[in-house]
Amino acid sequence: MTGIGWSDERSKTVRTDRPGPKVDRVTHDRIKTGSPVPVVILAGGLGTRLREETNFRPKPMVEIGGRPILWHIMKTYDHFGFRRFILPVGYLGDVIKDYFLSYADRHADFTVNTLSGALKRHERPPESWDVTVIDTGLDTMTGGRLRRLDAHLPGRFMVTYGDGVADIPIDSLLAFHEAHGRVATVTAVRPPSRFGALGLDGDHVVEFSEKPQAEAGWINGGYFVFERPVFDYLVDDETVLEREPLERLAADGQLMAYRHQGFWEPMDTERDRTNLIGLWAEKAAPWKIWDD
């Protein structure tokens, strides 16, 4: 067993017996037609550690390069052919609803007649997504929000957090999940260190590494895949997904970990946000795996 820990409720123990399999890239047909597997992006939390940004918008709507981090996450899934999204919202959920209600107009040039309201769009946004937005309550916990989506999730589905970006190969993640046959898969990642590392020989610095990736330990990076029986582990609105449900799944041998060695970073603090904005501005964002 390999410990997966973090400073918040994502810190749990899961199985990491084997790495994700090496599989081919997603097929042309899946990219072209889209996968029927829906993607749930948890978007209802308060984001208290980014209070200056989240006083007037929910955390998933905090922007990187002029687009919400939520959009960046959706683009990653879209790249692999996953274009059906379900967003359980809570805190300032109307901001997310308004964004998608006016999505086509936000991202296209148009002509509008101010008297009649007649609208002519001159282009369409490149994304063609089906987005379901569900109000799951202000104080509902992560597992409770998922439980409220029961009627919208008749089969296998994916789940991730609305505040972190990564270059995870979603096709490989899904192949790993299908191969092991358990109820749940969590993506295990190594978090970036927040401090520079020094290699010392006595008092001599022989190596300096700015923000190296942590070498020990795996943490919950989100990017889950679940089967329907996961709902048996979700009790009520107070259920925290990262506590009893994942603990019980692990104890029952039904939780496996897909180990991702690449880029992963949450946007927990202003420092995180500044770093992600800088990477995007420098055209060096590792999570941008899609074409413009």
C-alpha positions in Angstrom: 0.0 0.0 0.0 1.3 3.5 -0.9 0.1 6.5 1.1 -1.7 9.2 -0.7 -1.8 12.4 1.3 -2.5 16.1 1.0 -3.2 18.9 3.4 -7.0 18.8 2.8 -9.6 16.1 2.4 -8.0 14.5 -0.6 -5.4 12.8 1.6 -6.2 9.1 1.7 -4.6 5.7 1.2 -5.2 3.9 -2.0 -3.6 0.9 -3.8 -0.8 1.7 -6.2 0.2 -1.8 -7.1 1.1 -1.1 -10.7 1.5 1.8 -13.1 -0.9 2.7 -15.8 -0.6 0.5 -18.9 1.1 1.8 -22.0 -1.7 2.1 -24.5 -2.2 3.7 -27.9 -3.6 7.1 -28.2 -7.4 7.5 -28.3 -8.9 6.4 -31.5 -9.8 8.8 -34.3 -13.5 7.7 -33.9 -13.7 8.6 -30.3 -12.1 12.0 -30.9 -14.4 12.7 -33.8 -17.7 11.5 -32.4 -17.1 11.9 -28.6 -17.3 9.4 -25.8 -20.6 8.6 -24.1 -18.8 8.6 -20.7 -19.9 11.7 -18.8 -17.4 13.9 -16.8 -18.4 15.4 -13.5 -16.4 18.4 -12.5 -16.9 19.4 -8.8 -17.7 23.1 -8.9 -19.5 24.0 -5.7 -16.9 24.7 -3.0 -16.1 28.1 -1.4 -12.4 28.4 -2.3 -11.6 30.2 0.9 -7.8 30.2 0.3 -8.3 32.4 -2.8 -10.7 34.8 -1.1 -9.6 37.8 -3.1 -10.7 36.0 -6.3 -13.6 34.0 -4.9 -15.5 36.8 -3.2 -17.4 37.4 -6.5 -17.0 34.2 -8.4 -16.7 30.5 -7.6 -13.2 29.1 -7.7 -13.6 27.1 -11.0 -14.3 30.5 -12.6 -11.0 32.1 -11.6 -9.2 32.8 -14.8 -5.9 31.7 -16.4 -5.1 33.5 -19.6 -8.6 35.1 -19.8 -10.5 31.7 -19.5 -11.8 30.1 -16.3 -9.7 27.2 -15.0 -12.9 25.1 -15.5 -12.6 25.7 -19.2 -8.9 24.5 -19.2 -10.0 21.3 -17.4 -12.8 20.7 -19.9 -10.5 21.3 -22.9 -8.2 18.5 -21.6 -11.1 16.0 -21.5 -12.3 17.3 -24.9 -9.0 16.6 -26.4 -9.6 12.9 -25.7 -13.1 12.9 -27.0 -15.0 13.4 -23.7 -17.5 16.2 -24.3 -20.4 15.5 -22.0 -20.0 17.4 -18.7 -22.0 17.6 -15.5 -21.3 20.4 -13.2 -22.6 20.2 -9.6 -22.6 23.8 -8.4 -23.2 25.5 -5.1 -21.4 28.7 -4.0 -22.1 31.5 -6.6 -23.4 28.8 -9.0 -25.3 31.4 -11.0 -21.9 32.6 -12.3 -21.3 29.2 -13.9 -24.8 29.0 -15.2 -24.6 32.4 -16.9 -21.2 31.6 -18.4 -22.5 28.5 -20.2 -25.9 30.1 -21.1 -24.0 32.8 -23.0 -21.0 30.6 -24.1 -21.6 30.9 -27.8 -21.9 34.7 -27.7 -18.9 35.1 -25.4 -16.6 33.3 -27.8 -17.9 34.5 -31.2 -18.2 37.8 -33.1 -21.8 38.8 -33.7 -24.2 41.5 -34.9 -27.2 42.3 -32.8 -30.1 44.6 -33.7 -30.7 46.6 -30.5 -34.4 47.2 -31.3 -35.5 43.7 -32.2 -32.8 41.7 -30.4 -32.1 39.8 -33.6 -28.7 38.2 -33.3 -26.4 36.9 -36.1 -23.2 35.1 -35.1 -20.4 35.3 -37.5 -18.6 32.3 -36.2 -19.1 29.5 -33.7 -16.8 28.5 -30.8 -14.7 25.5 -31.5 -16.1 23.6 -28.6 -19.2 21.5 -29.0 -20.0 20.4 -25.4 -23.1 19.1 -23.7 -23.1 20.8 -20.3 -25.5 20.0 -17.5 -25.4 22.4 -14.5 -27.1 21.1 -11.3 -27.5 23.2 -8.2 -26.4 20.8 -5.4 -26.7 23.2 -2.5 -24.4 25.7 -0.8 -23.1 23.5 2.1 -23.2 20.1 0.5 -20.0 18.0 0.7 -18.2 16.5 -2.2 -19.7 13.0 -1.8 -23.1 14.6 -1.2 -22.9 16.6 -4.5 -22.0 13.4 -6.3 -24.9 11.6 -4.7 -27.3 14.3 -5.9 -26.3 13.5 -9.5 -27.5 9.8 -9.2 -30.3 10.3 -11.8 -27.9 11.8 -14.3 -25.3 9.0 -14.1 -26.7 5.6 -15.2 -23.3 4.0 -15.9 -19.6 4.6 -15.8 -18.5 8.2 -15.2 -15.5 10.3 -14.5 -15.0 12.9 -11.7 -12.4 15.5 -11.1 -12.0 18.7 -9.1 -12.7 22.1 -10.6 -9.5 23.7 -9.4 -6.5 21.8 -10.8 -4.9 21.2 -14.2 -2.8 18.4 -15.5 -1.5 16.7 -18.7 -3.1 13.3 -17.7 -3.7 11.0 -20.7 -7.4 10.4 -20.2 -7.4 7.5 -22.6 -4.7 5.7 -20.7 -6.5 6.4 -17.4 -9.7 4.9 -18.8 -7.9 1.9 -20.2 -6.3 1.2 -16.8 -9.7 1.4 -15.1 -11.3 -1.0 -17.6 -8.4 -3.4 -17.2 -8.5 -3.8 -13.4 -12.3 -4.2 -13.1 -12.8 -2.5 -9.7 -15.4 0.1 -8.8 -13.1 3.1 -8.6 -9.9 4.6 -9.9 -8.1 7.7 -8.5 -5.2 9.4 -10.2 -2.2 9.4 -8.0 0.3 12.3 -8.5 3.4 13.6 -6.9 2.9 17.2 -5.9 5.4 19.9 -6.9 7.5 21.1 -4.0 6.9 24.6 -2.8 10.5 25.2 -2.0 13.8 24.9 -3.8 15.8 21.7 -3.0 19.5 21.8 -2.0 21.9 19.0 -2.7 24.7 19.3 0.0 28.1 17.8 0.4 29.1 18.9 3.9 28.6 22.7 3.7 28.9 22.8 -0.1 25.9 23.1 -2.3 26.5 20.7 -5.1 23.0 20.9 -6.6 20.2 23.4 -6.6 16.7 22.6 -7.9 13.9 25.1 -7.9 10.5 23.6 -7.1 11.4 20.0 -7.7 8.7 17.4 -7.8 8.3 15.6 -4.5 10.2 12.3 -4.7 8.3 10.4 -1.9 4.6 9.8 -1.5 1.6 10.0 -3.8 -1.4 12.2 -3.3 -5.0 12.2 -4.6 -4.9 14.2 -7.8 -8.6 13.8 -8.7 -9.3 12.5 -12.2 -11.4 9.6 -10.9 -13.2 6.9 -12.8 -16.3 5.3 -11.1 -18.8 2.6 -11.7 -22.4 2.8 -10.6 -21.8 0.8 -7.3 -19.9 3.8 -5.9 -23.4 5.3 -5.0 -23.7 2.6 -2.4 -20.9 4.4 -0.5 -22.5 7.8 -0.6 -24.9 8.3 2.3 -26.2 11.9 2.4 -25.3 15.6 1.8 -22.7 15.4 4.6 -20.7 12.7 2.9 -17.2 13.8 2.1 -16.0 11.7 -0.8 -12.4 11.7 0.4 -13.3 10.3 3.8 -15.5 7.3 4.4 -16.4 6.5 0.7 -12.8 6.2 -0.5 -11.7 4.7 2.8 -14.3 2.0 2.5 -13.6 1.4 -1.2 -9.9 0.9 -0.4 -10.8 -1.4 2.5 -13.0 -3.4 0.2 -10.3 -3.7 -2.4 -12.3 -1.6 -4.9 -10.1 1.4 -5.2 -7.1 1.4 -7.6 -4.6 4.2 -8.4 -3.5 5.3 -11.8 0.0 6.8 -11.3 0.6 9.9 -13.3 4.3 11.0 -13.4 3.6 14.2 -15.5 2.4 17.7 -14.7 -0.3 18.3 -12.1 -1.0 21.4 -10.2 -3.9 22.7 -8.1 -4.9 26.3 -7.8 -5.2 26.5 -4.0 -3.5 29.8 -3.3 -2.6 33.1 -4.9 0.9 31.8 -5.5 -0.5 28.8 -7.4 -2.7 31.1 -9.5 0.2 33.4 -10.3 2.4 30.4 -11.3 -0.3 29.0 -13.7 -1.0 32.4 -15.2 2.8 32.8 -15.8 3.1 29.4 -17.5 0.2 30.2 -19.8 1.5 33.7 -20.7 4.9 32.2 -21.5 3.2 29.6 -23.8 4.8 26.9 -21.5 1.7 25.5 -20.0 2.2 21.7 -19.8 -1.5 21.0 -19.5 -2.3 22.6 -22.9 -2.3 19.4 -24.9 -5.0 20.5 -27.3 -4.6 22.4 -30.6 -5.9 25.9 -31.0 
